[in-house]
């Protein structure tokens, strides 16, 4: 999926998504992580590399 497609699905700015992808956003807001995970069809842990309790 391109950043353009992800931006359209999440309503987030492509530049912001690009910064997340490059690791330049240390702690993205939880609602944004959930939005991205939902758009990608994965769990939030799959994109944050954090274990779920």
mmCIF file of the C-alpha atoms, coordinates in Angstrom:
data_MODEL
# 
_entry.id   MODEL 
# 
loop_
_atom_site.group_PDB 
_atom_site.id 
_atom_site.type_symbol 
_atom_site.label_atom_id 
_atom_site.label_alt_id 
_atom_site.label_comp_id 
_atom_site.label_asym_id 
_atom_site.label_entity_id 
_atom_site.label_seq_id 
_atom_site.pdbx_PDB_ins_code 
_atom_site.Cartn_x 
_atom_site.Cartn_y 
_atom_site.Cartn_z 
_atom_site.occupancy 
_atom_site.B_iso_or_equiv 
_atom_site.pdbx_formal_charge 
_atom_site.auth_seq_id 
_atom_site.auth_comp_id 
_atom_site.auth_asym_id 
_atom_site.auth_atom_id 
_atom_site.pdbx_PDB_model_num 
ATOM 1  C CA . UNK A 1 1  ? 0.000  0.000  0.000  1.00 0.00 ? 1  UNK A CA 1 
ATOM 2  C CA . UNK A 1 2  ? 1.349  3.418  -0.876 1.00 0.00 ? 2  UNK A CA 1 
ATOM 3  C CA . UNK A 1 3  ? 1.540  6.305  1.564  1.00 0.00 ? 3  UNK A CA 1 
ATOM 4  C CA . UNK A 1 4  ? -0.972 8.115  -0.640 1.00 0.00 ? 4  UNK A CA 1 
ATOM 5  C CA . UNK A 1 5  ? -3.471 5.243  -0.250 1.00 0.00 ? 5  UNK A CA 1 
ATOM 6  C CA . UNK A 1 6  ? -2.820 4.987  3.486  1.00 0.00 ? 6  UNK A CA 1 
ATOM 7  C CA . UNK A 1 7  ? -3.273 8.731  3.877  1.00 0.00 ? 7  UNK A CA 1 
ATOM 8  C CA . UNK A 1 8  ? -6.599 8.535  2.050  1.00 0.00 ? 8  UNK A CA 1 
ATOM 9  C CA . UNK A 1 9  ? -7.799 5.683  4.272  1.00 0.00 ? 9  UNK A CA 1 
ATOM 10 C CA . UNK A 1 10 ? -6.682 7.223  7.558  1.00 0.00 ? 10 UNK A CA 1 
ATOM 11 C CA . UNK A 1 11 ? -7.082 10.938 6.904  1.00 0.00 ? 11 UNK A CA 1 
ATOM 12 C CA . UNK A 1 12 ? -3.499 11.454 8.050  1.00 0.00 ? 12 UNK A CA 1 
ATOM 13 C CA . UNK A 1 13 ? -0.982 13.591 6.184  1.00 0.00 ? 13 UNK A CA 1 
ATOM 14 C CA . UNK A 1 14 ? 1.431  11.730 3.876  1.00 0.00 ? 14 UNK A CA 1 
ATOM 15 C CA . UNK A 1 15 ? 4.363  13.637 5.348  1.00 0.00 ? 15 UNK A CA 1 
ATOM 16 C CA . UNK A 1 16 ? 3.381  12.547 8.845  1.00 0.00 ? 16 UNK A CA 1 
ATOM 17 C CA . UNK A 1 17 ? 3.016  8.932  7.708  1.00 0.00 ? 17 UNK A CA 1 
ATOM 18 C CA . UNK A 1 18 ? 6.411  9.124  6.021  1.00 0.00 ? 18 UNK A CA 1 
ATOM 19 C CA . UNK A 1 19 ? 8.005  10.412 9.238  1.00 0.00 ? 19 UNK A CA 1 
ATOM 20 C CA . UNK A 1 20 ? 6.434  7.536  11.168 1.00 0.00 ? 20 UNK A CA 1 
ATOM 21 C CA . UNK A 1 21 ? 7.732  5.075  8.580  1.00 0.00 ? 21 UNK A CA 1 
ATOM 22 C CA . UNK A 1 22 ? 11.254 6.481  8.887  1.00 0.00 ? 22 UNK A CA 1 
ATOM 23 C CA . UNK A 1 23 ? 11.146 6.375  12.708 1.00 0.00 ? 23 UNK A CA 1 
ATOM 24 C CA . UNK A 1 24 ? 11.160 10.146 13.114 1.00 0.00 ? 24 UNK A CA 1 
ATOM 25 C CA . UNK A 1 25 ? 7.993  10.161 15.223 1.00 0.00 ? 25 UNK A CA 1 
ATOM 26 C CA . UNK A 1 26 ? 8.929  8.605  18.546 1.00 0.00 ? 26 UNK A CA 1 
ATOM 27 C CA . UNK A 1 27 ? 5.490  8.132  20.077 1.00 0.00 ? 27 UNK A CA 1 
ATOM 28 C CA . UNK A 1 28 ? 2.593  8.592  17.675 1.00 0.00 ? 28 UNK A CA 1 
ATOM 29 C CA . UNK A 1 29 ? -0.782 9.155  19.303 1.00 0.00 ? 29 UNK A CA 1 
ATOM 30 C CA . UNK A 1 30 ? -2.721 5.990  20.095 1.00 0.00 ? 30 UNK A CA 1 
ATOM 31 C CA . UNK A 1 31 ? -5.666 6.998  17.919 1.00 0.00 ? 31 UNK A CA 1 
ATOM 32 C CA . UNK A 1 32 ? -3.339 7.446  14.948 1.00 0.00 ? 32 UNK A CA 1 
ATOM 33 C CA . UNK A 1 33 ? -1.710 4.074  15.515 1.00 0.00 ? 33 UNK A CA 1 
ATOM 34 C CA . UNK A 1 34 ? -5.156 2.458  15.681 1.00 0.00 ? 34 UNK A CA 1 
ATOM 35 C CA . UNK A 1 35 ? -6.211 4.197  12.488 1.00 0.00 ? 35 UNK A CA 1 
ATOM 36 C CA . UNK A 1 36 ? -3.102 3.025  10.633 1.00 0.00 ? 36 UNK A CA 1 
ATOM 37 C CA . UNK A 1 37 ? -3.394 -0.536 11.955 1.00 0.00 ? 37 UNK A CA 1 
ATOM 38 C CA . UNK A 1 38 ? -7.058 -0.707 10.968 1.00 0.00 ? 38 UNK A CA 1 
ATOM 39 C CA . UNK A 1 39 ? -6.304 0.563  7.464  1.00 0.00 ? 39 UNK A CA 1 
ATOM 40 C CA . UNK A 1 40 ? -3.552 -2.027 7.089  1.00 0.00 ? 40 UNK A CA 1 
ATOM 41 C CA . UNK A 1 41 ? -5.658 -4.823 8.558  1.00 0.00 ? 41 UNK A CA 1 
ATOM 42 C CA . UNK A 1 42 ? -3.167 -5.648 11.298 1.00 0.00 ? 42 UNK A CA 1 
ATOM 43 C CA . UNK A 1 43 ? -3.015 -5.344 15.074 1.00 0.00 ? 43 UNK A CA 1 
ATOM 44 C CA . UNK A 1 44 ? -1.478 -2.188 16.562 1.00 0.00 ? 44 UNK A CA 1 
ATOM 45 C CA . UNK A 1 45 ? 1.275  -4.376 18.050 1.00 0.00 ? 45 UNK A CA 1 
ATOM 46 C CA . UNK A 1 46 ? 2.270  -5.445 14.534 1.00 0.00 ? 46 UNK A CA 1 
ATOM 47 C CA . UNK A 1 47 ? 3.218  -1.892 13.640 1.00 0.00 ? 47 UNK A CA 1 
ATOM 48 C CA . UNK A 1 48 ? 4.529  -0.695 17.006 1.00 0.00 ? 48 UNK A CA 1 
ATOM 49 C CA . UNK A 1 49 ? 6.485  -3.838 17.842 1.00 0.00 ? 49 UNK A CA 1 
ATOM 50 C CA . UNK A 1 50 ? 5.012  -3.724 21.342 1.00 0.00 ? 50 UNK A CA 1 
ATOM 51 C CA . UNK A 1 51 ? 3.549  -6.766 23.017 1.00 0.00 ? 51 UNK A CA 1 
ATOM 52 C CA . UNK A 1 52 ? -0.089 -6.616 23.947 1.00 0.00 ? 52 UNK A CA 1 
ATOM 53 C CA . UNK A 1 53 ? -0.937 -7.479 27.570 1.00 0.00 ? 53 UNK A CA 1 
# 
